[in-house]
Amino acid sequence: MPKKTIHILYPYPTGKAPSQRFRIELFLPLLEKDFDVKIYPFWSEKTWKILYKKGHVLQKLWGLISGFARRKFYLFSALKADFIYIHREATPIGPPFIEWILAKLLRKKIIYDFDDAIWMANQSEANRGMVKNLKNHQKVGKICKWAHKVCVGNEFLAAFARQFNENVVVIPTAVDTVGLHNPDRNRETLRQAQGDLRYFDKLSTQGDMEIGDQTNTHIIGWTGTHSTLDQLEIIWPILDDLHSRFPFTFQIISDAFPEMLPDYVRKVYWNKENEIQDLLKFDIGIMPLKDNEWEKGKCGFKLIQYMSLEIPSVASDVGVNGEILNDASLGFLIPNNDLHAWKEGLIKLLSDSELRREVGKAGRKRIQEAYSVEANKEKVLGLFED
């Protein structure tokens, strides 16, 4: 019997964007065992390279036009699909005409997936401007209504989707705890790259750090994109005072950085090949979130990454963060972004190597049980059942 065919429509070229990498690309080897899988990104590799850089207006416009052309030609290929998985949207701007044709005219089974509150306008300054005004956020509800199934990353998103479709499945953003997000597997690579024992065996070789001890510098880390840099505004007020008492480095992994950074901040440009090694340098990971509707739609991926790598974490008690850190042994959850609580949580972890070790081990176990590929593979396969 021939395999059924899955067509996957997502915004960016394969391997480029975290959202699609960890929500669907991670499961491609699993799907390819039972299905004939074909990939259809909207943006080309060439356009992706300049998409978030300043300028290049004509090249971006041509990339947009070319993407729409590919989507229109794709409709002929869609006739052969048994399932069509759409991550976020078929086109980045305008009405959902591609989705309407697929669902209503071609009668295809659409699996619609999203992991942000994309029916709202992103409140980040980085996402404002002309494109924001062309986004047509209202189309999200329509696509939910037309879909065979809707797949979302948390219950907040599911509550929205259920207004339009009763067949909603919650699948958290997952990581490969056996392969990529495996600290033991990656520490040897880091050992060879850094030649520094503190980076790959930091929790077992360091003693507790006393206030004012300048010989034992730790790394507090944050990772994210240009669109989420404003989340750091929450914790900037406490870092200067904290650094005057503890000699830590604050490491930011991103594709862009705030201006006028303190001298204890280290900038690391995100690189797919080095992302795990860069994260493993963290002694503590943080995930501040603003308490608004947009942030409640976040799926906690920073936390999931930190915890999978045994990095003890401090996070705002907003949205799904409270579900991930559902026990005090897993990390520090900060209610109402209380600055005193933020500082206390960081001080406790900076001061106690055994606590860091215990929290890191417990966090990884939590991710293995609920946020790993192994824990979610049956749910993903179930999306493509008739």
C-alpha positions in Angstrom: 0.0 0.0 0.0 1.5 3.4 -1.0 2.3 5.8 1.8 -0.1 8.7 2.4 1.3 12.1 1.6 1.8 15.0 4.0 2.6 18.5 2.6 4.1 20.9 5.1 3.8 24.6 4.5 5.8 26.8 6.8 7.2 30.4 6.6 11.0 29.9 6.5 13.5 27.6 4.8 14.2 24.4 6.8 16.5 24.7 9.7 16.3 28.5 10.1 13.5 29.4 12.5 13.2 28.0 16.1 9.4 27.8 16.0 9.1 25.5 13.0 12.3 23.7 13.8 11.0 22.4 17.1 7.3 22.1 16.4 7.5 20.1 13.2 11.0 19.8 11.7 12.2 17.8 14.8 9.5 15.2 14.0 10.2 14.8 10.3 12.3 11.6 10.6 9.4 10.1 12.6 6.8 11.1 10.0 8.9 10.1 7.0 8.8 6.4 8.3 5.1 6.2 7.6 4.3 9.1 5.2 5.6 10.7 2.0 6.5 14.1 3.3 7.1 17.2 1.1 8.2 20.6 2.4 7.1 24.0 1.0 8.6 27.1 2.6 7.2 30.6 1.7 10.5 32.5 1.9 13.5 31.4 -0.2 17.0 30.9 1.3 18.2 34.0 -0.5 15.4 36.2 1.0 15.8 34.7 4.4 19.4 35.9 4.6 18.3 39.6 4.4 14.8 39.4 5.7 15.5 40.9 9.1 18.4 43.1 8.1 17.9 46.9 7.6 17.5 48.0 4.0 17.3 45.6 1.0 13.8 46.9 0.3 13.6 45.8 -3.3 15.1 42.4 -2.6 12.6 41.8 0.2 9.7 42.9 -2.0 10.9 40.6 -4.8 11.2 37.8 -2.2 7.6 38.5 -1.1 6.3 38.4 -4.6 8.2 35.2 -5.4 6.8 33.6 -2.2 3.2 34.4 -3.3 4.0 33.0 -6.7 5.3 29.7 -5.2 2.2 29.4 -3.1 -0.1 29.9 -6.1 1.8 27.3 -8.1 1.7 25.0 -5.1 -2.0 24.7 -5.4 -1.5 22.3 -8.3 0.7 20.1 -6.2 -1.8 20.2 -3.3 -4.1 17.9 -5.3 -1.8 15.0 -4.4 -1.8 15.7 -0.6 -3.7 13.6 1.9 -2.9 16.1 4.7 -1.6 19.6 4.6 0.2 20.9 7.7 0.3 24.7 7.9 2.6 26.3 10.5 1.3 29.7 11.5 0.0 30.7 8.0 0.5 30.0 4.3 1.4 33.6 3.5 2.8 36.3 5.8 0.4 39.0 4.8 -3.0 39.4 3.4 -6.2 37.3 3.6 -6.1 33.5 3.9 -7.0 32.8 0.3 -4.5 29.9 0.0 -6.0 28.2 3.1 -9.6 28.9 1.8 -8.8 27.2 -1.5 -7.2 24.2 0.1 -10.0 23.7 2.6 -13.1 24.8 0.7 -12.4 24.2 -3.0 -9.9 21.3 -2.8 -11.4 19.8 0.3 -8.0 19.0 1.8 -7.5 18.1 5.5 -5.6 21.0 7.0 -3.6 20.5 10.2 -3.2 24.1 11.4 -0.4 24.7 13.9 0.6 27.8 15.9 2.6 28.5 19.0 2.0 32.3 19.6 -1.1 34.4 20.1 -0.9 35.3 16.4 -4.5 36.5 16.3 -3.1 39.6 18.2 -0.7 42.2 17.0 2.8 41.4 18.4 3.4 44.2 21.0 7.2 44.2 20.4 8.7 47.4 18.9 10.7 45.1 16.6 7.5 44.0 14.9 5.9 47.3 14.3 5.7 49.1 11.0 4.2 48.5 7.5 4.2 44.7 7.6 2.3 44.7 10.9 -0.5 46.7 9.3 -0.8 44.1 6.5 -0.7 41.0 8.7 -4.5 40.4 8.8 -4.6 38.8 12.3 -8.3 38.1 11.9 -7.5 35.3 9.5 -6.3 33.0 12.4 -9.8 32.3 13.6 -11.0 31.6 10.0 -8.2 29.1 9.4 -9.0 27.4 12.7 -12.6 27.0 11.5 -11.6 25.5 8.2 -9.0 23.1 9.6 -9.4 19.4 10.0 -7.4 19.7 13.3 -5.8 22.5 15.1 -2.5 22.0 16.9 -1.3 24.5 19.5 1.5 24.8 22.0 -0.5 25.5 25.2 -3.9 25.8 26.8 -4.2 29.6 26.4 -3.9 29.1 22.6 -6.2 26.1 22.7 -8.9 28.2 24.4 -8.9 30.6 21.5 -8.9 27.8 18.8 -11.8 26.0 20.5 -14.0 29.0 19.7 -13.8 27.9 16.0 -13.0 24.2 16.0 -13.7 21.5 18.6 -10.8 19.3 17.3 -7.9 21.0 19.0 -4.8 19.2 20.2 -2.3 20.7 22.6 1.3 19.6 21.8 4.0 21.5 23.6 7.1 22.7 21.8 9.5 19.7 22.2 13.2 19.1 22.2 15.3 16.1 21.4 16.7 15.1 24.9 18.5 12.2 23.4 20.3 14.0 20.7 20.6 17.8 20.5 19.4 18.8 23.9 21.5 16.2 25.7 24.0 17.9 28.1 26.2 14.8 28.6 26.6 14.3 24.8 27.5 18.0 24.2 29.9 18.6 27.1 32.7 16.7 25.4 32.3 18.9 22.3 32.4 21.9 24.6 35.5 20.6 26.4 37.3 20.4 23.1 36.1 23.8 21.9 36.8 25.8 25.1 39.5 23.9 26.9 37.9 25.2 30.1 36.6 22.7 32.7 34.2 25.3 34.1 32.1 25.3 31.0 31.4 21.6 30.8 31.6 20.5 34.4 30.7 23.8 36.1 28.3 22.3 38.6 30.6 19.8 40.0 33.9 21.8 40.1 32.7 25.1 41.6 32.2 25.8 45.2 29.7 28.1 46.6 30.3 31.8 45.8 30.3 34.4 48.6 29.3 38.0 48.1 32.2 40.0 47.0 34.2 37.0 45.8 35.8 38.1 42.5 37.5 34.9 41.7 34.5 32.8 40.8 32.5 34.4 38.1 29.3 32.8 37.0 27.2 33.3 33.9 23.5 34.3 34.0 22.1 33.8 30.5 19.2 34.6 28.2 18.5 33.5 24.7 16.0 35.0 22.2 15.4 36.9 19.0 15.3 40.6 18.2 11.5 40.5 18.7 11.8 39.5 22.3 14.6 41.7 23.5 12.1 44.0 25.3 11.5 41.2 27.8 14.9 42.0 29.3 13.5 45.4 30.4 12.0 43.5 33.4 15.3 42.5 34.9 17.7 45.3 34.0 16.8 47.3 37.2 18.2 44.6 39.4 21.3 43.5 37.5 23.5 46.5 38.3 22.9 46.1 42.0 23.3 42.3 41.9 26.5 42.6 40.0 28.0 44.9 42.6 27.6 42.0 45.0 28.2 39.0 42.8 30.8 39.0 39.9 28.6 37.4 37.3 28.6 37.8 33.5 25.3 38.3 31.8 25.3 36.5 28.5 22.8 37.4 25.8 22.4 35.0 22.8 20.5 36.7 20.0 20.5 38.0 16.5 20.4 41.6 17.8 21.3 43.4 21.0 20.2 46.4 23.1 22.3 49.5 22.8 24.6 50.8 25.7 25.1 47.6 27.5 27.0 47.4 30.9 30.5 46.0 30.7 29.5 42.8 32.4 27.3 41.8 29.5 28.6 39.4 26.9 27.0 39.4 23.4 26.9 36.1 21.5 25.3 36.0 18.1 23.0 33.1 17.7 24.4 30.4 15.5 22.6 27.1 14.9 25.8 25.1 14.9 26.9 26.4 18.3 23.6 27.1 20.0 23.8 24.2 22.5 27.5 24.8 23.3 26.7 28.5 24.0 23.7 27.6 26.2 25.8 25.1 28.2 28.0 28.0 29.3 25.1 29.3 31.4 25.1 28.6 35.1 21.6 30.1 35.4 19.0 30.7 32.6 16.3 33.4 32.9 13.0 33.8 31.2 11.3 37.2 32.0 7.9 37.8 30.5 5.6 40.8 30.6 2.2 40.0 32.0 0.0 40.6 29.0 -2.1 38.6 26.6 0.6 38.3 23.9 3.1 36.8 26.4 0.5 34.4 27.8 0.5 32.8 24.3 4.2 32.0 24.6 5.1 28.3 24.9 8.0 28.5 27.3 10.7 27.4 24.8 13.5 29.2 26.6 12.7 27.3 29.8 12.4 24.1 28.0 15.8 24.5 26.5 17.5 25.5 29.7 15.9 22.7 31.7 16.7 20.1 29.1 20.4 21.0 29.5 20.3 20.9 33.3 20.5 24.7 33.5 18.6 25.9 36.7 16.2 28.7 35.8 14.4 31.7 37.1 11.2 32.8 35.2 8.2 35.1 35.3 5.0 33.4 36.4 3.2 34.2 33.2 1.4 31.9 30.9 2.7 28.4 30.4 5.8 29.0 32.6 3.8 28.1 35.6 2.9 24.8 34.0 6.4 23.9 33.1 7.8 24.9 36.5 4.9 23.1 38.3 7.0 22.3 41.4 9.3 24.4 43.5 12.1 21.9 43.1 12.3 22.7 39.3 13.3 26.3 39.5 12.2 29.8 40.7 8.9 31.1 39.5 8.5 34.9 40.0 4.9 36.1 40.7 4.0 39.5 39.4 7.6 40.1 38.2 8.4 41.1 41.8 12.0 42.5 41.5 12.8 41.5 45.1 11.8 37.9 44.2 13.8 38.0 41.0 16.9 39.1 43.0 16.4 36.5 45.7 16.0 33.7 43.3 19.2 34.6 41.4 21.1 35.1 44.7 20.1 31.6 45.9 21.3 30.0 42.7 24.5 32.0 42.5 25.3 31.2 46.1 24.7 27.5 46.2 26.3 25.0 43.7 24.5 22.1 45.2 21.1 23.8 44.7 22.0 24.5 41.1 22.9 20.9 40.6 19.7 19.6 42.1 17.5 22.1 40.3 19.2 21.3 37.0 18.8 17.5 37.4 15.1 17.9 38.4 14.4 20.2 35.5 15.9 17.9 32.9 13.8 15.0 34.2 10.7 17.2 33.9 11.5 17.9 30.2 12.2 14.3 29.4 8.8 13.3 30.8 6.6 16.0 29.3 8.4 18.1 26.7 10.6 15.7 24.7 10.2 14.1 21.3 9.7 10.8 22.9 7.0 12.1 25.2 5.1 13.8 22.3 5.7 11.6 19.3 2.3 9.7 19.5 0.4 13.0 19.7 2.2 14.2 16.6 1.5 11.0 14.7 -2.1 11.3 15.8 -2.5 14.5 14.0 -2.4 12.6 10.7 -5.0 10.0 11.6 -8.3 10.1 9.7 
